[in-house]
């Protein structure tokens, strides 16, 4: 009898400690984190005025997502709103301002995932859809499929009443100038200084959010790599590589060299380390980005939020445009490794 009482006592203590641990981990009721690409983002590259422009746009997106979550909106709604704002800005490599492929056209990819029920939507090789993240969400909600590309995706968009634009809408003078320089250097058979410096290899945008109901979601949108081969698709629209969300673990959006993120199934790998090895979000994400991805030779980073509202944003490049906002309503924006 004493052994039974002792066992019950020990079990009660263990349950109490687990409860305390879970309570300690609960840092916020809701929140979101975003990125605007990783890569050659270092102190001195941007003027104070340019930094302010980036900071203001990131804060605009954070505050818009915050208002949705604060007013009982879903994590999916917050993610789509945040990414739409970033797609509409010429500052990032997604939507307006996306890079050009080898044919001088813009091809866009995006994906979104709900951590509540693991439903997903993805699109790739879009050339006329103003906001790819919204079409990805429509694929998730209004299609029996999970991934549509090219003409098929845009025919589906017509059926859903989406806004179309000419491909020229996405072009900006800065991206066009860089593309023309690359082509001139190719013709002269010299290595492109732009591609060598990797200035336009990264610039993808993404968001991960936790709502008041405890549901996670993540989304990613990109124009890919400057001068990419016609038809190339990276990790951004691939669930488990560039985007992943699961209520039992976390929500993740990635940015970087897509081929390596696909090979490493990076987003899902982080979730798996949490689910199967009991790692916390920061431990798992740092291991994958700073160890496993680097071993493959890949560069980039991720932003993530777990079911307790903990944030992680590891990257192995010089910098990453990123920011987060939790239930206290204070937006935090960071650019550089030292931030």
C-alpha positions as CSV (number, residue, x, y, z in Angstrom):
1,X,0.0,0.0,0.0
2,X,2.8,2.3,0.8
3,X,4.4,1.7,-2.6
4,X,1.1,2.6,-4.3
5,X,0.8,5.8,-2.3
6,X,4.4,6.7,-3.0
7,X,3.8,6.1,-6.8
8,X,0.7,8.3,-6.8
9,X,2.6,11.0,-4.9
10,X,5.5,10.9,-7.5
11,X,3.0,10.9,-10.3
12,X,1.3,14.0,-8.9
13,X,4.6,15.8,-8.5
14,X,5.5,15.0,-12.1
15,X,2.2,16.2,-13.5
16,X,2.6,19.4,-11.5
17,X,6.1,20.0,-12.8
18,X,4.9,19.4,-16.4
19,X,2.1,21.8,-15.9
20,X,4.5,24.4,-14.5
21,X,6.8,23.9,-17.4
22,X,4.1,24.4,-20.0
23,X,2.9,27.5,-18.1
24,X,6.4,28.9,-18.1
25,X,6.7,28.4,-21.8
26,X,3.5,30.3,-22.5
27,X,5.0,33.6,-23.4
28,X,2.2,35.2,-25.4
29,X,-1.5,34.7,-26.3
30,X,-0.8,35.4,-30.0
31,X,1.8,36.8,-32.3
32,X,3.5,36.7,-35.7
33,X,7.0,36.8,-37.2
34,X,8.0,37.7,-40.8
35,X,11.0,37.8,-43.1
36,X,11.9,39.8,-46.2
37,X,14.8,37.6,-47.4
38,X,18.3,36.7,-46.3
39,X,21.6,37.3,-48.0
40,X,23.9,40.2,-48.6
41,X,22.3,42.4,-45.9
42,X,25.2,44.0,-44.0
43,X,25.8,47.2,-42.1
44,X,27.0,49.9,-44.6
45,X,25.1,48.5,-47.6
46,X,22.0,50.7,-47.0
47,X,21.8,54.3,-46.1
48,X,19.9,55.4,-43.0
49,X,17.1,56.6,-45.3
50,X,17.0,53.2,-47.0
51,X,17.0,51.3,-43.7
52,X,14.0,53.5,-42.6
53,X,12.1,52.6,-45.7
54,X,12.5,48.9,-45.1
55,X,11.8,49.3,-41.4
56,X,8.5,51.2,-42.1
57,X,7.3,48.6,-44.5
58,X,8.0,45.7,-42.2
59,X,6.3,47.5,-39.3
60,X,3.3,48.2,-41.6
61,X,3.0,44.5,-42.3
62,X,3.5,43.5,-38.6
63,X,0.9,46.0,-37.4
64,X,-1.6,44.8,-40.0
65,X,-1.2,41.2,-39.0
66,X,-1.4,42.2,-35.3
67,X,-4.7,43.9,-35.8
68,X,-6.2,40.8,-37.3
69,X,-4.9,38.6,-34.5
70,X,-5.9,41.0,-31.7
71,X,-9.5,41.1,-33.1
72,X,-9.8,37.3,-33.0
73,X,-8.8,36.8,-36.7
74,X,-7.2,33.5,-37.7
75,X,-3.5,32.8,-38.2
76,X,-4.2,32.1,-41.9
77,X,-5.9,35.5,-42.3
78,X,-2.9,37.2,-40.6
79,X,-0.3,35.4,-42.8
80,X,-2.1,36.2,-46.0
81,X,-2.5,39.9,-45.1
82,X,1.1,40.3,-44.1
83,X,2.5,38.6,-47.2
84,X,0.1,40.5,-49.5
85,X,1.5,43.8,-48.1
86,X,5.1,42.6,-48.8
87,X,4.1,41.3,-52.3
88,X,2.8,44.8,-53.1
89,X,6.0,46.5,-52.1
90,X,8.9,46.9,-54.7
91,X,11.4,46.4,-51.8
92,X,11.3,42.6,-51.8
93,X,11.7,39.7,-54.2
94,X,8.0,38.7,-54.3
95,X,5.2,40.1,-56.4
96,X,6.0,43.7,-57.3
97,X,9.8,44.0,-57.4
98,X,10.5,40.3,-58.1
99,X,13.6,39.2,-60.0
100,X,13.6,38.2,-63.7
101,X,14.2,34.8,-65.1
102,X,16.7,34.1,-67.9
103,X,14.0,35.0,-70.5
104,X,13.5,38.4,-68.9
105,X,10.1,37.5,-67.4
106,X,8.9,37.3,-63.8
107,X,7.8,33.9,-62.5
108,X,6.3,33.8,-59.0
109,X,5.8,31.0,-56.5
110,X,4.0,30.8,-53.1
111,X,2.6,28.4,-50.5
112,X,0.5,28.5,-47.3
113,X,-0.2,25.9,-44.6
114,X,-2.6,25.6,-41.7
115,X,-1.2,24.0,-38.6
116,X,-4.7,23.2,-37.3
117,X,-5.5,20.6,-39.9
118,X,-2.4,20.4,-42.1
119,X,-4.2,21.7,-45.2
120,X,-2.0,23.4,-47.7
121,X,-2.1,25.3,-51.0
122,X,0.8,26.0,-53.3
123,X,1.3,27.7,-56.7
124,X,4.3,28.1,-59.0
125,X,5.4,29.7,-62.3
126,X,2.8,32.4,-62.1
127,X,3.2,35.4,-64.5
128,X,0.0,37.4,-64.2
129,X,-1.3,37.0,-60.6
130,X,-0.8,40.2,-58.5
131,X,-0.8,38.3,-55.2
132,X,0.4,34.7,-55.4
133,X,-0.2,34.1,-51.7
134,X,-3.9,34.7,-52.1
135,X,-4.1,32.2,-55.0
136,X,-2.2,29.6,-52.9
137,X,-4.8,30.1,-50.2
138,X,-7.6,29.6,-52.7
139,X,-5.9,26.4,-53.9
140,X,-6.0,25.3,-50.2
141,X,-9.6,26.2,-49.7
142,X,-11.3,25.8,-53.0
143,X,-9.5,23.1,-54.9
144,X,-9.3,19.3,-54.5
145,X,-5.5,19.6,-55.2
146,X,-2.7,21.2,-53.2
147,X,-0.3,22.4,-55.9
148,X,-1.0,24.1,-59.2
149,X,1.5,25.6,-61.6
150,X,1.8,27.8,-64.7
151,X,-1.2,28.0,-67.0
152,X,-3.2,25.6,-64.9
153,X,-2.9,27.7,-61.8
154,X,-3.8,30.8,-63.7
155,X,-6.9,29.1,-65.3
156,X,-8.0,28.2,-61.8
157,X,-7.4,31.9,-60.8
158,X,-9.7,33.0,-63.6
159,X,-12.4,30.7,-62.3
160,X,-11.9,32.2,-58.8
161,X,-12.2,35.8,-60.1
162,X,-8.6,36.8,-59.3
163,X,-7.0,40.1,-60.3
164,X,-4.7,39.7,-63.2
165,X,-1.9,42.1,-64.2
166,X,0.6,42.3,-67.1
167,X,4.0,40.8,-66.4
168,X,5.5,44.3,-66.7
169,X,3.6,45.2,-63.5
170,X,6.2,43.3,-61.5
171,X,9.2,44.9,-63.0
172,X,11.2,47.7,-61.2
173,X,14.0,49.8,-62.7
174,X,16.5,48.4,-60.2
175,X,15.8,44.7,-61.0
176,X,15.7,45.4,-64.8
177,X,19.0,47.2,-64.6
178,X,20.6,44.3,-62.8
179,X,19.2,41.8,-65.2
180,X,20.5,43.8,-68.2
181,X,23.9,43.9,-66.5
182,X,23.9,40.1,-66.0
183,X,23.0,39.6,-69.7
184,X,25.8,41.9,-70.9
185,X,28.3,40.1,-68.7
186,X,27.1,36.8,-70.0
187,X,27.5,38.0,-73.6
188,X,31.1,39.1,-72.7
189,X,31.6,35.7,-71.1
190,X,32.6,37.1,-67.7
191,X,31.3,36.1,-64.3
192,X,28.4,38.2,-63.3
193,X,29.4,40.5,-60.4
194,X,25.8,40.6,-59.3
195,X,25.4,36.9,-59.1
196,X,28.8,36.5,-57.6
197,X,27.9,38.8,-54.8
198,X,24.6,37.0,-54.4
199,X,22.7,40.3,-54.1
200,X,19.5,38.9,-55.7
201,X,19.7,35.3,-54.7
202,X,17.5,36.0,-51.7
203,X,14.6,38.3,-51.0
204,X,11.7,35.9,-50.5
205,X,9.0,37.0,-48.1
206,X,7.3,34.9,-45.5
207,X,5.2,35.0,-42.3
208,X,4.4,32.6,-39.5
209,X,1.6,33.3,-37.0
210,X,-0.1,32.0,-33.8
211,X,-3.7,33.1,-33.2
212,X,-5.8,33.3,-30.0
213,X,-7.3,29.8,-30.7
214,X,-3.8,28.3,-30.6
215,X,-3.7,27.7,-34.3
216,X,-0.5,28.1,-36.3
217,X,0.0,29.0,-39.9
218,X,2.8,29.8,-42.3
219,X,3.2,31.2,-45.8
220,X,6.0,32.1,-48.2
221,X,6.1,34.0,-51.5
222,X,9.0,34.6,-53.9
223,X,10.3,35.6,-57.4
224,X,13.1,33.1,-57.1
225,X,16.7,33.7,-58.2
226,X,17.7,36.5,-60.6
227,X,18.4,35.0,-64.1
228,X,17.1,31.6,-63.1
229,X,16.4,29.1,-65.8
230,X,13.0,29.3,-67.3
231,X,10.8,26.9,-65.4
232,X,13.0,26.7,-62.3
233,X,11.1,26.3,-59.0
234,X,12.7,26.6,-55.6
235,X,11.7,25.7,-52.0
236,X,9.1,28.4,-51.3
237,X,6.1,26.6,-52.8
238,X,7.2,23.2,-51.5
239,X,5.6,22.2,-48.3
240,X,8.1,20.9,-45.8
241,X,11.0,22.7,-47.5
242,X,10.2,26.4,-47.6
243,X,6.9,26.3,-45.6
244,X,5.5,24.2,-42.8
245,X,3.0,24.5,-40.0
246,X,1.8,22.0,-37.4
247,X,-0.1,22.9,-34.2
248,X,1.9,20.3,-32.2
249,X,5.2,22.1,-33.0
250,X,5.6,25.3,-34.9
251,X,5.1,27.3,-38.1
252,X,8.0,28.1,-40.4
253,X,8.9,30.1,-43.5
254,X,12.3,29.9,-45.1
255,X,14.4,32.0,-47.4
256,X,17.7,31.2,-49.1
257,X,19.1,28.8,-51.7
258,X,16.0,26.8,-52.5
259,X,17.8,23.8,-53.9
260,X,19.5,23.2,-50.6
261,X,16.3,23.8,-48.5
262,X,14.6,21.2,-50.7
263,X,17.4,18.7,-50.3
264,X,17.3,19.2,-46.5
265,X,13.5,19.4,-46.2
266,X,14.4,22.2,-43.8
267,X,11.1,23.4,-42.5
268,X,9.8,19.9,-41.7
269,X,13.1,18.8,-40.3
270,X,12.9,21.5,-37.7
271,X,9.4,20.4,-36.8
272,X,10.5,16.8,-36.6
273,X,13.3,17.6,-34.2
274,X,10.8,19.2,-31.9
275,X,8.2,16.5,-32.2
276,X,10.4,13.4,-32.0
277,X,13.5,14.6,-30.1
278,X,11.9,17.0,-27.8
279,X,14.0,20.0,-28.8
280,X,12.6,23.5,-28.3
281,X,12.1,25.8,-31.3
282,X,15.4,27.7,-31.0
283,X,17.5,24.5,-30.5
284,X,15.9,22.7,-33.5
285,X,16.0,25.7,-35.8
286,X,19.6,26.6,-35.0
287,X,20.7,23.0,-35.5
288,X,19.1,22.8,-38.9
289,X,20.2,26.2,-40.2
290,X,23.6,26.5,-38.7
291,X,24.7,22.9,-38.8
292,X,22.7,20.6,-41.2
293,X,22.1,23.2,-43.9
294,X,25.6,24.5,-43.8
295,X,27.0,21.0,-44.1
296,X,25.1,20.6,-47.3
297,X,26.6,24.0,-48.4
298,X,23.3,25.9,-48.2
299,X,22.8,29.5,-47.2
300,X,19.7,31.2,-45.9
301,X,17.5,31.4,-42.8
302,X,14.0,30.8,-41.4
303,X,11.5,32.6,-39.2
304,X,9.3,30.5,-36.9
305,X,6.8,30.7,-34.0
306,X,5.8,27.8,-31.8
307,X,2.5,26.9,-30.1
308,X,3.6,28.8,-27.0
309,X,4.5,32.0,-28.9
310,X,8.3,31.6,-28.8
311,X,10.1,33.1,-31.8
312,X,13.1,31.9,-33.7
313,X,14.9,33.5,-36.6
314,X,18.3,31.9,-37.3
315,X,20.2,32.5,-40.5
316,X,23.8,31.7,-41.8
317,X,24.1,34.7,-44.1
318,X,25.2,38.3,-43.4
319,X,21.8,39.4,-42.6
320,X,18.0,38.8,-42.9
321,X,15.2,41.3,-43.0
322,X,12.9,40.2,-40.2
323,X,10.5,41.3,-37.5
324,X,8.0,40.1,-35.0
325,X,5.1,41.4,-32.9
326,X,3.5,39.6,-30.0
327,X,0.4,40.3,-27.9
328,X,1.9,43.4,-26.3
329,X,1.6,45.2,-29.7
330,X,5.2,46.3,-29.9
331,X,6.8,45.7,-33.4
332,X,10.4,44.6,-33.4
333,X,12.5,44.9,-36.7
334,X,15.9,43.5,-37.3
335,X,18.3,43.5,-40.3
336,X,21.7,42.3,-39.4
337,X,23.5,39.5,-37.6
338,X,24.4,41.8,-34.7
339,X,20.8,42.9,-34.1
